[in-house]
Amino acid sequence: MIGMMALPNIQPIYAVTIAIVIYFGVRVFVGRRKKQIQKSVGEGACAVCGQRIIKNKCPNCDKTN
């Protein structure tokens, strides 16, 4: 476990606690990052100009057509 490797003379209960905290910390970080990316990307990106798609239309390409 990471707690055992970090400090060689640590008690096992502390090593388990450190491992659990790291596990859930990473899960929370990844979950928040995934939501942030999902929010920034939205429905996708236009293949022509790269603008963000809003309501299934590209605001840049659809206003010129």
PDBQT receptor file of N, H, CA, C and O in Angstrom, charges set to zero:
ATOM      1  N   MET A   1       0.828  -1.177   0.000  1.00  0.00    +0.000 N 
ATOM      2  CA  MET A   1       0.000   0.000   0.000  1.00  0.00    +0.000 C 
ATOM      3  C   MET A   1       0.877   1.247   0.000  1.00  0.00    +0.000 C 
ATOM      4  O   MET A   1       2.039   1.205   0.405  1.00  0.00    +0.000 OA
ATOM      5  N   ILE A   2       0.318   2.326  -0.448  1.00  0.00    +0.000 N 
ATOM      6  H   ILE A   2      -0.626   2.360  -0.778  1.00  0.00    +0.000 HD
ATOM      7  CA  ILE A   2       1.071   3.567  -0.568  1.00  0.00    +0.000 C 
ATOM      8  C   ILE A   2       1.527   4.067   0.796  1.00  0.00    +0.000 C 
ATOM      9  O   ILE A   2       2.641   4.571   0.938  1.00  0.00    +0.000 OA
ATOM     10  N   GLY A   3       0.659   3.926   1.801  1.00  0.00    +0.000 N 
ATOM     11  H   GLY A   3      -0.246   3.517   1.685  1.00  0.00    +0.000 HD
ATOM     12  CA  GLY A   3       1.026   4.365   3.142  1.00  0.00    +0.000 C 
ATOM     13  C   GLY A   3       2.214   3.601   3.680  1.00  0.00    +0.000 C 
ATOM     14  O   GLY A   3       3.055   4.179   4.368  1.00  0.00    +0.000 OA
ATOM     15  N   MET A   4       2.304   2.323   3.387  1.00  0.00    +0.000 N 
ATOM     16  H   MET A   4       1.621   1.854   2.828  1.00  0.00    +0.000 HD
ATOM     17  CA  MET A   4       3.432   1.505   3.844  1.00  0.00    +0.000 C 
ATOM     18  C   MET A   4       4.715   1.884   3.115  1.00  0.00    +0.000 C 
ATOM     19  O   MET A   4       5.797   1.866   3.702  1.00  0.00    +0.000 OA
ATOM     20  N   MET A   5       4.592   2.231   1.826  1.00  0.00    +0.000 N 
ATOM     21  H   MET A   5       3.713   2.246   1.349  1.00  0.00    +0.000 HD
ATOM     22  CA  MET A   5       5.789   2.578   1.062  1.00  0.00    +0.000 C 
ATOM     23  C   MET A   5       6.302   3.964   1.438  1.00  0.00    +0.000 C 
ATOM     24  O   MET A   5       7.510   4.198   1.435  1.00  0.00    +0.000 OA
ATOM     25  N   ALA A   6       5.399   4.878   1.760  1.00  0.00    +0.000 N 
ATOM     26  H   ALA A   6       4.418   4.687   1.762  1.00  0.00    +0.000 HD
ATOM     27  CA  ALA A   6       5.805   6.244   2.053  1.00  0.00    +0.000 C 
ATOM     28  C   ALA A   6       6.564   6.329   3.370  1.00  0.00    +0.000 C 
ATOM     29  O   ALA A   6       7.592   7.001   3.458  1.00  0.00    +0.000 OA
ATOM     30  N   LEU A   7       6.065   5.660   4.373  1.00  0.00    +0.000 N 
ATOM     31  H   LEU A   7       5.230   5.114   4.301  1.00  0.00    +0.000 HD
ATOM     32  CA  LEU A   7       6.701   5.674   5.688  1.00  0.00    +0.000 C 
ATOM     33  C   LEU A   7       6.915   4.228   6.131  1.00  0.00    +0.000 C 
ATOM     34  O   LEU A   7       5.941   3.520   6.388  1.00  0.00    +0.000 OA
ATOM     35  N   PRO A   8       8.156   3.777   6.224  1.00  0.00    +0.000 N 
ATOM     36  CA  PRO A   8       8.420   2.358   6.465  1.00  0.00    +0.000 C 
ATOM     37  C   PRO A   8       7.942   1.838   7.825  1.00  0.00    +0.000 C 
ATOM     38  O   PRO A   8       7.615   0.655   7.925  1.00  0.00    +0.000 OA
ATOM     39  N   ASN A   9       7.887   2.649   8.854  1.00  0.00    +0.000 N 
ATOM     40  H   ASN A   9       8.153   3.610   8.773  1.00  0.00    +0.000 HD
ATOM     41  CA  ASN A   9       7.520   2.154  10.182  1.00  0.00    +0.000 C 
ATOM     42  C   ASN A   9       6.118   2.587  10.598  1.00  0.00    +0.000 C 
ATOM     43  O   ASN A   9       5.872   2.816  11.783  1.00  0.00    +0.000 OA
ATOM     44  N   ILE A  10       5.217   2.701   9.665  1.00  0.00    +0.000 N 
ATOM     45  H   ILE A  10       5.417   2.515   8.703  1.00  0.00    +0.000 HD
ATOM     46  CA  ILE A  10       3.859   3.150   9.955  1.00  0.00    +0.000 C 
ATOM     47  C   ILE A  10       2.990   1.948  10.318  1.00  0.00    +0.000 C 
ATOM     48  O   ILE A  10       3.189   0.845   9.810  1.00  0.00    +0.000 OA
ATOM     49  N   GLN A  11       2.033   2.179  11.196  1.00  0.00    +0.000 N 
ATOM     50  H   GLN A  11       1.872   3.075  11.609  1.00  0.00    +0.000 HD
ATOM     51  CA  GLN A  11       1.129   1.105  11.587  1.00  0.00    +0.000 C 
ATOM     52  C   GLN A  11       0.166   0.804  10.442  1.00  0.00    +0.000 C 
ATOM     53  O   GLN A  11      -0.195   1.707   9.687  1.00  0.00    +0.000 OA
ATOM     54  N   PRO A  12      -0.249  -0.444  10.304  1.00  0.00    +0.000 N 
ATOM     55  CA  PRO A  12      -1.128  -0.825   9.187  1.00  0.00    +0.000 C 
ATOM     56  C   PRO A  12      -2.447  -0.052   9.139  1.00  0.00    +0.000 C 
ATOM     57  O   PRO A  12      -2.937   0.240   8.048  1.00  0.00    +0.000 OA
ATOM     58  N   ILE A  13      -3.031   0.284  10.282  1.00  0.00    +0.000 N 
ATOM     59  H   ILE A  13      -2.632   0.047  11.168  1.00  0.00    +0.000 HD
ATOM     60  CA  ILE A  13      -4.301   1.006  10.264  1.00  0.00    +0.000 C 
ATOM     61  C   ILE A  13      -4.129   2.379   9.642  1.00  0.00    +0.000 C 
ATOM     62  O   ILE A  13      -5.020   2.857   8.939  1.00  0.00    +0.000 OA
ATOM     63  N   TYR A  14      -2.995   3.021   9.890  1.00  0.00    +0.000 N 
ATOM     64  H   TYR A  14      -2.271   2.634  10.460  1.00  0.00    +0.000 HD
ATOM     65  CA  TYR A  14      -2.733   4.316   9.260  1.00  0.00    +0.000 C 
ATOM     66  C   TYR A  14      -2.485   4.156   7.765  1.00  0.00    +0.000 C 
ATOM     67  O   TYR A  14      -2.900   5.001   6.972  1.00  0.00    +0.000 OA
ATOM     68  N   ALA A  15      -1.817   3.084   7.381  1.00  0.00    +0.000 N 
ATOM     69  H   ALA A  15      -1.481   2.398   8.025  1.00  0.00    +0.000 HD
ATOM     70  CA  ALA A  15      -1.568   2.825   5.963  1.00  0.00    +0.000 C 
ATOM     71  C   ALA A  15      -2.891   2.610   5.223  1.00  0.00    +0.000 C 
ATOM     72  O   ALA A  15      -3.076   3.116   4.116  1.00  0.00    +0.000 OA
ATOM     73  N   VAL A  16      -3.798   1.864   5.831  1.00  0.00    +0.000 N 
ATOM     74  H   VAL A  16      -3.648   1.452   6.730  1.00  0.00    +0.000 HD
ATOM     75  CA  VAL A  16      -5.105   1.621   5.222  1.00  0.00    +0.000 C 
ATOM     76  C   VAL A  16      -5.883   2.931   5.127  1.00  0.00    +0.000 C 
ATOM     77  O   VAL A  16      -6.526   3.198   4.112  1.00  0.00    +0.000 OA
ATOM     78  N   THR A  17      -5.828   3.741   6.167  1.00  0.00    +0.000 N 
ATOM     79  H   THR A  17      -5.305   3.524   6.992  1.00  0.00    +0.000 HD
ATOM     80  CA  THR A  17      -6.523   5.031   6.162  1.00  0.00    +0.000 C 
ATOM     81  C   THR A  17      -5.992   5.932   5.054  1.00  0.00    +0.000 C 
ATOM     82  O   THR A  17      -6.770   6.565   4.341  1.00  0.00    +0.000 OA
ATOM     83  N   ILE A  18      -4.688   5.991   4.909  1.00  0.00    +0.000 N 
ATOM     84  H   ILE A  18      -4.055   5.477   5.488  1.00  0.00    +0.000 HD
ATOM     85  CA  ILE A  18      -4.084   6.808   3.861  1.00  0.00    +0.000 C 
ATOM     86  C   ILE A  18      -4.514   6.314   2.490  1.00  0.00    +0.000 C 
ATOM     87  O   ILE A  18      -4.848   7.115   1.617  1.00  0.00    +0.000 OA
ATOM     88  N   ALA A  19      -4.509   5.006   2.293  1.00  0.00    +0.000 N 
ATOM     89  H   ALA A  19      -4.237   4.355   3.002  1.00  0.00    +0.000 HD
ATOM     90  CA  ALA A  19      -4.903   4.436   0.999  1.00  0.00    +0.000 C 
ATOM     91  C   ALA A  19      -6.363   4.752   0.680  1.00  0.00    +0.000 C 
ATOM     92  O   ALA A  19      -6.687   5.075  -0.463  1.00  0.00    +0.000 OA
ATOM     93  N   ILE A  20      -7.246   4.663   1.673  1.00  0.00    +0.000 N 
ATOM     94  H   ILE A  20      -6.982   4.401   2.602  1.00  0.00    +0.000 HD
ATOM     95  CA  ILE A  20      -8.670   4.944   1.450  1.00  0.00    +0.000 C 
ATOM     96  C   ILE A  20      -8.877   6.417   1.130  1.00  0.00    +0.000 C 
ATOM     97  O   ILE A  20      -9.652   6.750   0.233  1.00  0.00    +0.000 OA
ATOM     98  N   VAL A  21      -8.195   7.303   1.852  1.00  0.00    +0.000 N 
ATOM     99  H   VAL A  21      -7.566   7.032   2.581  1.00  0.00    +0.000 HD
ATOM    100  CA  VAL A  21      -8.324   8.737   1.595  1.00  0.00    +0.000 C 
ATOM    101  C   VAL A  21      -7.834   9.079   0.192  1.00  0.00    +0.000 C 
ATOM    102  O   VAL A  21      -8.468   9.867  -0.510  1.00  0.00    +0.000 OA
ATOM    103  N   ILE A  22      -6.725   8.501  -0.218  1.00  0.00    +0.000 N 
ATOM    104  H   ILE A  22      -6.210   7.861   0.352  1.00  0.00    +0.000 HD
ATOM    105  CA  ILE A  22      -6.207   8.750  -1.565  1.00  0.00    +0.000 C 
ATOM    106  C   ILE A  22      -7.176   8.219  -2.617  1.00  0.00    +0.000 C 
ATOM    107  O   ILE A  22      -7.416   8.889  -3.622  1.00  0.00    +0.000 OA
ATOM    108  N   TYR A  23      -7.733   7.037  -2.407  1.00  0.00    +0.000 N 
ATOM    109  H   TYR A  23      -7.539   6.493  -1.591  1.00  0.00    +0.000 HD
ATOM    110  CA  TYR A  23      -8.664   6.437  -3.354  1.00  0.00    +0.000 C 
ATOM    111  C   TYR A  23      -9.878   7.334  -3.577  1.00  0.00    +0.000 C 
ATOM    112  O   TYR A  23     -10.232   7.639  -4.716  1.00  0.00    +0.000 OA
ATOM    113  N   PHE A  24     -10.513   7.755  -2.484  1.00  0.00    +0.000 N 
ATOM    114  H   PHE A  24     -10.225   7.508  -1.559  1.00  0.00    +0.000 HD
ATOM    115  CA  PHE A  24     -11.703   8.582  -2.623  1.00  0.00    +0.000 C 
ATOM    116  C   PHE A  24     -11.360   9.992  -3.089  1.00  0.00    +0.000 C 
ATOM    117  O   PHE A  24     -12.159  10.620  -3.784  1.00  0.00    +0.000 OA
ATOM    118  N   GLY A  25     -10.202  10.494  -2.725  1.00  0.00    +0.000 N 
ATOM    119  H   GLY A  25      -9.553   9.985  -2.161  1.00  0.00    +0.000 HD
ATOM    120  CA  GLY A  25      -9.764  11.799  -3.212  1.00  0.00    +0.000 C 
ATOM    121  C   GLY A  25      -9.605  11.807  -4.720  1.00  0.00    +0.000 C 
ATOM    122  O   GLY A  25     -10.013  12.760  -5.383  1.00  0.00    +0.000 OA
ATOM    123  N   VAL A  26      -9.022  10.767  -5.262  1.00  0.00    +0.000 N 
ATOM    124  H   VAL A  26      -8.690   9.992  -4.724  1.00  0.00    +0.000 HD
ATOM    125  CA  VAL A  26      -8.850  10.656  -6.712  1.00  0.00    +0.000 C 
ATOM    126  C   VAL A  26     -10.202  10.514  -7.398  1.00  0.00    +0.000 C 
ATOM    127  O   VAL A  26     -10.428  11.103  -8.456  1.00  0.00    +0.000 OA
ATOM    128  N   ARG A  27     -11.105   9.735  -6.800  1.00  0.00    +0.000 N 
ATOM    129  H   ARG A  27     -10.922   9.257  -5.941  1.00  0.00    +0.000 HD
ATOM    130  CA  ARG A  27     -12.446   9.576  -7.387  1.00  0.00    +0.000 C 
ATOM    131  C   ARG A  27     -13.194  10.898  -7.446  1.00  0.00    +0.000 C 
ATOM    132  O   ARG A  27     -13.845  11.199  -8.447  1.00  0.00    +0.000 OA
ATOM    133  N   VAL A  28     -13.109  11.687  -6.388  1.00  0.00    +0.000 N 
ATOM    134  H   VAL A  28     -12.581  11.443  -5.575  1.00  0.00    +0.000 HD
ATOM    135  CA  VAL A  28     -13.783  12.984  -6.364  1.00  0.00    +0.000 C 
ATOM    136  C   VAL A  28     -13.155  13.911  -7.400  1.00  0.00    +0.000 C 
ATOM    137  O   VAL A  28     -13.868  14.601  -8.129  1.00  0.00    +0.000 OA
ATOM    138  N   PHE A  29     -11.829  13.931  -7.467  1.00  0.00    +0.000 N 
ATOM    139  H   PHE A  29     -11.250  13.371  -6.874  1.00  0.00    +0.000 HD
ATOM    140  CA  PHE A  29     -11.131  14.778  -8.427  1.00  0.00    +0.000 C 
ATOM    141  C   PHE A  29     -11.508  14.422  -9.853  1.00  0.00    +0.000 C 
ATOM    142  O   PHE A  29     -11.805  15.309 -10.652  1.00  0.00    +0.000 OA
ATOM    143  N   VAL A  30     -11.502  13.142 -10.183  1.00  0.00    +0.000 N 
ATOM    144  H   VAL A  30     -11.261  12.421  -9.534  1.00  0.00    +0.000 HD
ATOM    145  CA  VAL A  30     -11.835  12.693 -11.538  1.00  0.00    +0.000 C 
ATOM    146  C   VAL A  30     -13.297  13.003 -11.865  1.00  0.00    +0.000 C 
ATOM    147  O   VAL A  30     -13.607  13.419 -12.981  1.00  0.00    +0.000 OA
ATOM    148  N   GLY A  31     -14.185  12.804 -10.908  1.00  0.00    +0.000 N 
ATOM    149  H   GLY A  31     -13.933  12.465 -10.002  1.00  0.00    +0.000 HD
ATOM    150  CA  GLY A  31     -15.596  13.096 -11.140  1.00  0.00    +0.000 C 
ATOM    151  C   GLY A  31     -15.840  14.570 -11.423  1.00  0.00    +0.000 C 
ATOM    152  O   GLY A  31     -16.592  14.916 -12.334  1.00  0.00    +0.000 OA
ATOM    153  N   ARG A  32     -15.203  15.440 -10.641  1.00  0.00    +0.000 N 
ATOM    154  H   ARG A  32     -14.592  15.158  -9.901  1.00  0.00    +0.000 HD
ATOM    155  CA  ARG A  32     -15.369  16.876 -10.868  1.00  0.00    +0.000 C 
ATOM    156  C   ARG A  32     -14.751  17.303 -12.187  1.00  0.00    +0.000 C 
ATOM    157  O   ARG A  32     -15.311  18.137 -12.899  1.00  0.00    +0.000 OA
ATOM    158  N   ARG A  33     -13.613  16.742 -12.511  1.00  0.00    +0.000 N 
ATOM    159  H   ARG A  33     -13.158  16.064 -11.933  1.00  0.00    +0.000 HD
ATOM    160  CA  ARG A  33     -12.946  17.082 -13.772  1.00  0.00    +0.000 C 
ATOM    161  C   ARG A  33     -13.792  16.628 -14.961  1.00  0.00    +0.000 C 
ATOM    162  O   ARG A  33     -13.895  17.336 -15.963  1.00  0.00    +0.000 OA
ATOM    163  N   LYS A  34     -14.391  15.452 -14.845  1.00  0.00    +0.000 N 
ATOM    164  H   LYS A  34     -14.307  14.877 -14.031  1.00  0.00    +0.000 HD
ATOM    165  CA  LYS A  34     -15.244  14.941 -15.916  1.00  0.00    +0.000 C 
ATOM    166  C   LYS A  34     -16.456  15.843 -16.130  1.00  0.00    +0.000 C 
ATOM    167  O   LYS A  34     -16.833  16.118 -17.269  1.00  0.00    +0.000 OA
ATOM    168  N   LYS A  35     -17.069  16.307 -15.031  1.00  0.00    +0.000 N 
ATOM    169  H   LYS A  35     -16.763  16.084 -14.105  1.00  0.00    +0.000 HD
ATOM    170  CA  LYS A  35     -18.208  17.219 -15.144  1.00  0.00    +0.000 C 
ATOM    171  C   LYS A  35     -17.784  18.540 -15.770  1.00  0.00    +0.000 C 
ATOM    172  O   LYS A  35     -18.513  19.111 -16.581  1.00  0.00    +0.000 OA
ATOM    173  N   GLN A  36     -16.611  19.022 -15.395  1.00  0.00    +0.000 N 
ATOM    174  H   GLN A  36     -16.018  18.558 -14.737  1.00  0.00    +0.000 HD
ATOM    175  CA  GLN A  36     -16.115  20.282 -15.946  1.00  0.00    +0.000 C 
ATOM    176  C   GLN A  36     -15.876  20.163 -17.449  1.00  0.00    +0.000 C 
ATOM    177  O   GLN A  36     -16.227  21.070 -18.204  1.00  0.00    +0.000 OA
ATOM    178  N   ILE A  37     -15.289  19.070 -17.884  1.00  0.00    +0.000 N 
ATOM    179  H   ILE A  37     -15.004  18.333 -17.271  1.00  0.00    +0.000 HD
ATOM    180  CA  ILE A  37     -15.041  18.853 -19.310  1.00  0.00    +0.000 C 
ATOM    181  C   ILE A  37     -16.358  18.700 -20.058  1.00  0.00    +0.000 C 
ATOM    182  O   ILE A  37     -16.526  19.252 -21.145  1.00  0.00    +0.000 OA
ATOM    183  N   GLN A  38     -17.294  17.949 -19.478  1.00  0.00    +0.000 N 
ATOM    184  H   GLN A  38     -17.157  17.501 -18.595  1.00  0.00    +0.000 HD
ATOM    185  CA  GLN A  38     -18.606  17.751 -20.109  1.00  0.00    +0.000 C 
ATOM    186  C   GLN A  38     -19.318  19.090 -20.282  1.00  0.00    +0.000 C 
ATOM    187  O   GLN A  38     -19.949  19.331 -21.311  1.00  0.00    +0.000 OA
ATOM    188  N   LYS A  39     -19.218  19.953 -19.286  1.00  0.00    +0.000 N 
ATOM    189  H   LYS A  39     -18.705  19.757 -18.450  1.00  0.00    +0.000 HD
ATOM    190  CA  LYS A  39     -19.872  21.259 -19.353  1.00  0.00    +0.000 C 
ATOM    191  C   LYS A  39     -19.215  22.147 -20.404  1.00  0.00    +0.000 C 
ATOM    192  O   LYS A  39     -19.906  22.869 -21.123  1.00  0.00    +0.000 OA
ATOM    193  N   SER A  40     -17.898  22.103 -20.500  1.00  0.00    +0.000 N 
ATOM    194  H   SER A  40     -17.336  21.516 -19.916  1.00  0.00    +0.000 HD
ATOM    195  CA  SER A  40     -17.201  22.966 -21.450  1.00  0.00    +0.000 C 
ATOM    196  C   SER A  40     -17.386  22.492 -22.892  1.00  0.00    +0.000 C 
ATOM    197  O   SER A  40     -17.443  23.314 -23.806  1.00  0.00    +0.000 OA
ATOM    198  N   VAL A  41     -17.479  21.205 -23.104  1.00  0.00    +0.000 N 
ATOM    199  H   VAL A  41     -17.433  20.537 -22.361  1.00  0.00    +0.000 HD
ATOM    200  CA  VAL A  41     -17.648  20.676 -24.460  1.00  0.00    +0.000 C 
ATOM    201  C   VAL A  41     -19.098  20.800 -24.914  1.00  0.00    +0.000 C 
ATOM    202  O   VAL A  41     -19.361  21.114 -26.075  1.00  0.00    +0.000 OA
ATOM    203  N   GLY A  42     -20.021  20.559 -24.023  1.00  0.00    +0.000 N 
ATOM    204  H   GLY A  42     -19.808  20.303 -23.080  1.00  0.00    +0.000 HD
ATOM    205  CA  GLY A  42     -21.439  20.642 -24.369  1.00  0.00    +0.000 C 
ATOM    206  C   GLY A  42     -21.856  19.495 -25.266  1.00  0.00    +0.000 C 
ATOM    207  O   GLY A  42     -21.599  18.332 -24.952  1.00  0.00    +0.000 OA
ATOM    208  N   GLU A  43     -22.498  19.812 -26.380  1.00  0.00    +0.000 N 
ATOM    209  H   GLU A  43     -22.707  20.757 -26.634  1.00  0.00    +0.000 HD
ATOM    210  CA  GLU A  43     -22.981  18.782 -27.296  1.00  0.00    +0.000 C 
ATOM    211  C   GLU A  43     -21.917  18.346 -28.288  1.00  0.00    +0.000 C 
ATOM    212  O   GLU A  43     -22.116  17.373 -29.015  1.00  0.00    +0.000 OA
ATOM    213  N   GLY A  44     -20.809  19.035 -28.330  1.00  0.00    +0.000 N 
ATOM    214  H   GLY A  44     -20.648  19.826 -27.739  1.00  0.00    +0.000 HD
ATOM    215  CA  GLY A  44     -19.732  18.680 -29.241  1.00  0.00    +0.000 C 
ATOM    216  C   GLY A  44     -19.138  19.907 -29.888  1.00  0.00    +0.000 C 
ATOM    217  O   GLY A  44     -19.370  21.035 -29.451  1.00  0.00    +0.000 OA
ATOM    218  N   ALA A  45     -18.373  19.675 -30.930  1.00  0.00    +0.000 N 
ATOM    219  H   ALA A  45     -18.185  18.759 -31.285  1.00  0.00    +0.000 HD
ATOM    220  CA  ALA A  45     -17.730  20.765 -31.645  1.00  0.00    +0.000 C 
ATOM    221  C   ALA A  45     -18.015  20.627 -33.135  1.00  0.00    +0.000 C 
ATOM    222  O   ALA A  45     -18.159  19.521 -33.656  1.00  0.00    +0.000 OA
ATOM    223  N   CYS A  46     -18.093  21.763 -33.805  1.00  0.00    +0.000 N 
ATOM    224  H   CYS A  46     -17.976  22.661 -33.382  1.00  0.00    +0.000 HD
ATOM    225  CA  CYS A  46     -18.344  21.784 -35.241  1.00  0.00    +0.000 C 
ATOM    226  C   CYS A  46     -17.111  21.246 -35.966  1.00  0.00    +0.000 C 
ATOM    227  O   CYS A  46     -15.981  21.606 -35.635  1.00  0.00    +0.000 OA
ATOM    228  N   ALA A  47     -17.335  20.386 -36.952  1.00  0.00    +0.000 N 
ATOM    229  H   ALA A  47     -18.253  20.094 -37.220  1.00  0.00    +0.000 HD
ATOM    230  CA  ALA A  47     -16.224  19.814 -37.704  1.00  0.00    +0.000 C 
ATOM    231  C   ALA A  47     -15.608  20.816 -38.663  1.00  0.00    +0.000 C 
ATOM    232  O   ALA A  47     -14.454  20.650 -39.058  1.00  0.00    +0.000 OA
ATOM    233  N   VAL A  48     -16.339  21.847 -39.049  1.00  0.00    +0.000 N 
ATOM    234  H   VAL A  48     -17.277  21.982 -38.728  1.00  0.00    +0.000 HD
ATOM    235  CA  VAL A  48     -15.858  22.828 -40.015  1.00  0.00    +0.000 C 
ATOM    236  C   VAL A  48     -15.038  23.916 -39.338  1.00  0.00    +0.000 C 
ATOM    237  O   VAL A  48     -13.890  24.164 -39.707  1.00  0.00    +0.000 OA
ATOM    238  N   CYS A  49     -15.644  24.569 -38.331  1.00  0.00    +0.000 N 
ATOM    239  H   CYS A  49     -16.577  24.368 -38.031  1.00  0.00    +0.000 HD
ATOM    240  CA  CYS A  49     -14.971  25.729 -37.733  1.00  0.00    +0.000 C 
ATOM    241  C   CYS A  49     -14.468  25.476 -36.312  1.00  0.00    +0.000 C 
ATOM    242  O   CYS A  49     -13.636  26.239 -35.822  1.00  0.00    +0.000 OA
ATOM    243  N   GLY A  50     -14.944  24.435 -35.639  1.00  0.00    +0.000 N 
ATOM    244  H   GLY A  50     -15.621  23.815 -36.037  1.00  0.00    +0.000 HD
ATOM    245  CA  GLY A  50     -14.477  24.126 -34.293  1.00  0.00    +0.000 C 
ATOM    246  C   GLY A  50     -15.257  24.806 -33.187  1.00  0.00    +0.000 C 
ATOM    247  O   GLY A  50     -14.907  24.660 -32.016  1.00  0.00    +0.000 OA
ATOM    248  N   GLN A  51     -16.312  25.551 -33.523  1.00  0.00    +0.000 N 
ATOM    249  H   GLN A  51     -16.596  25.670 -34.474  1.00  0.00    +0.000 HD
ATOM    250  CA  GLN A  51     -17.146  26.197 -32.514  1.00  0.00    +0.000 C 
ATOM    251  C   GLN A  51     -17.926  25.152 -31.722  1.00  0.00    +0.000 C 
ATOM    252  O   GLN A  51     -18.149  24.036 -32.192  1.00  0.00    +0.000 OA
ATOM    253  N   ARG A  52     -18.330  25.523 -30.534  1.00  0.00    +0.000 N 
ATOM    254  H   ARG A  52     -18.150  26.429 -30.152  1.00  0.00    +0.000 HD
ATOM    255  CA  ARG A  52     -19.141  24.657 -29.694  1.00  0.00    +0.000 C 
ATOM    256  C   ARG A  52     -20.558  24.570 -30.249  1.00  0.00    +0.000 C 
ATOM    257  O   ARG A  52     -21.141  25.587 -30.626  1.00  0.00    +0.000 OA
ATOM    258  N   ILE A  53     -21.114  23.363 -30.300  1.00  0.00    +0.000 N 
ATOM    259  H   ILE A  53     -20.640  22.537 -29.994  1.00  0.00    +0.000 HD
ATOM    260  CA  ILE A  53     -22.468  23.144 -30.807  1.00  0.00    +0.000 C 
ATOM    261  C   ILE A  53     -23.463  23.517 -29.708  1.00  0.00    +0.000 C 
ATOM    262  O   ILE A  53     -23.347  23.043 -28.578  1.00  0.00    +0.000 OA
ATOM    263  N   ILE A  54     -24.437  24.361 -30.036  1.00  0.00    +0.000 N 
ATOM    264  H   ILE A  54     -24.531  24.747 -30.954  1.00  0.00    +0.000 HD
ATOM    265  CA  ILE A  54     -25.480  24.769 -29.107  1.00  0.00    +0.000 C 
ATOM    266  C   ILE A  54     -26.824  24.488 -29.757  1.00  0.00    +0.000 C 
ATOM    267  O   ILE A  54     -27.086  24.956 -30.865  1.00  0.00    +0.000 OA
ATOM    268  N   LYS A  55     -27.681  23.727 -29.078  1.00  0.00    +0.000 N 
ATOM    269  H   LYS A  55     -27.468  23.347 -28.178  1.00  0.00    +0.000 HD
ATOM    270  CA  LYS A  55     -29.004  23.339 -29.583  1.00  0.00    +0.000 C 
ATOM    271  C   LYS A  55     -28.900  22.696 -30.958  1.00  0.00    +0.000 C 
ATOM    272  O   LYS A  55     -29.676  23.022 -31.856  1.00  0.00    +0.000 OA
ATOM    273  N   ASN A  56     -27.963  21.801 -31.127  1.00  0.00    +0.000 N 
ATOM    274  H   ASN A  56     -27.332  21.537 -30.397  1.00  0.00    +0.000 HD
ATOM    275  CA  ASN A  56     -27.726  21.031 -32.355  1.00  0.00    +0.000 C 
ATOM    276  C   ASN A  56     -27.382  21.898 -33.558  1.00  0.00    +0.000 C 
ATOM    277  O   ASN A  56     -27.557  21.462 -34.696  1.00  0.00    +0.000 OA
ATOM    278  N   LYS A  57     -26.897  23.115 -33.332  1.00  0.00    +0.000 N 
ATOM    279  H   LYS A  57     -26.755  23.469 -32.408  1.00  0.00    +0.000 HD
ATOM    280  CA  LYS A  57     -26.495  23.989 -34.434  1.00  0.00    +0.000 C 
ATOM    281  C   LYS A  57     -25.198  24.693 -34.077  1.00  0.00    +0.000 C 
ATOM    282  O   LYS A  57     -24.929  24.985 -32.912  1.00  0.00    +0.000 OA
ATOM    283  N   CYS A  58     -24.414  24.954 -35.088  1.00  0.00    +0.000 N 
ATOM    284  H   CYS A  58     -24.632  24.716 -36.034  1.00  0.00    +0.000 HD
ATOM    285  CA  CYS A  58     -23.179  25.717 -34.910  1.00  0.00    +0.000 C 
ATOM    286  C   CYS A  58     -23.515  27.204 -35.042  1.00  0.00    +0.000 C 
ATOM    287  O   CYS A  58     -24.004  27.627 -36.089  1.00  0.00    +0.000 OA
ATOM    288  N   PRO A  59     -23.266  27.998 -34.012  1.00  0.00    +0.000 N 
ATOM    289  CA  PRO A  59     -23.620  29.415 -34.107  1.00  0.00    +0.000 C 
ATOM    290  C   PRO A  59     -22.819  30.161 -35.167  1.00  0.00    +0.000 C 
ATOM    291  O   PRO A  59     -23.308  31.149 -35.716  1.00  0.00    +0.000 OA
ATOM    292  N   ASN A  60     -21.634  29.729 -35.462  1.00  0.00    +0.000 N 
ATOM    293  H   ASN A  60     -21.236  28.927 -35.016  1.00  0.00    +0.000 HD
ATOM    294  CA  ASN A  60     -20.785  30.402 -36.454  1.00  0.00    +0.000 C 
ATOM    295  C   ASN A  60     -21.182  30.033 -37.880  1.00  0.00    +0.000 C 
ATOM    296  O   ASN A  60     -21.373  30.919 -38.714  1.00  0.00    +0.000 OA
ATOM    297  N   CYS A  61     -21.306  28.762 -38.167  1.00  0.00    +0.000 N 
ATOM    298  H   CYS A  61     -21.151  28.043 -37.490  1.00  0.00    +0.000 HD
ATOM    299  CA  CYS A  61     -21.610  28.307 -39.528  1.00  0.00    +0.000 C 
ATOM    300  C   CYS A  61     -23.076  28.574 -39.910  1.00  0.00    +0.000 C 
ATOM    301  O   CYS A  61     -23.355  28.933 -41.054  1.00  0.00    +0.000 OA
ATOM    302  N   ASP A  62     -24.001  28.406 -38.977  1.00  0.00    +0.000 N 
ATOM    303  H   ASP A  62     -23.775  28.115 -38.047  1.00  0.00    +0.000 HD
ATOM    304  CA  ASP A  62     -25.422  28.570 -39.299  1.00  0.00    +0.000 C 
ATOM    305  C   ASP A  62     -25.818  30.032 -39.519  1.00  0.00    +0.000 C 
ATOM    306  O   ASP A  62     -26.805  30.294 -40.207  1.00  0.00    +0.000 OA
ATOM    307  N   LYS A  63     -25.096  30.966 -38.969  1.00  0.00    +0.000 N 
ATOM    308  H   LYS A  63     -24.295  30.753 -38.410  1.00  0.00    +0.000 HD
ATOM    309  CA  LYS A  63     -25.465  32.360 -39.207  1.00  0.00    +0.000 C 
ATOM    310  C   LYS A  63     -25.005  32.829 -40.586  1.00  0.00    +0.000 C 
ATOM    311  O   LYS A  63     -25.565  33.789 -41.117  1.00  0.00    +0.000 OA
ATOM    312  N   THR A  64     -24.002  32.183 -41.181  1.00  0.00    +0.000 N 
ATOM    313  H   THR A  64     -23.547  31.404 -40.750  1.00  0.00    +0.000 HD
ATOM    314  CA  THR A  64     -23.540  32.555 -42.503  1.00  0.00    +0.000 C 
ATOM    315  C   THR A  64     -24.356  31.898 -43.604  1.00  0.00    +0.000 C 
ATOM    316  O   THR A  64     -24.413  32.408 -44.723  1.00  0.00    +0.000 OA
ATOM    317  N   ASN A  65     -24.987  30.768 -43.297  1.00  0.00    +0.000 N 
ATOM    318  H   ASN A  65     -24.940  30.354 -42.388  1.00  0.00    +0.000 HD
ATOM    319  CA  ASN A  65     -25.764  30.040 -44.303  1.00  0.00    +0.000 C 
ATOM    320  C   ASN A  65     -27.184  30.483 -44.344  1.00  0.00    +0.000 C 
ATOM    321  O   ASN A  65     -27.969  29.966 -45.138  1.00  0.00    +0.000 OA
TER     322      ASN A  65
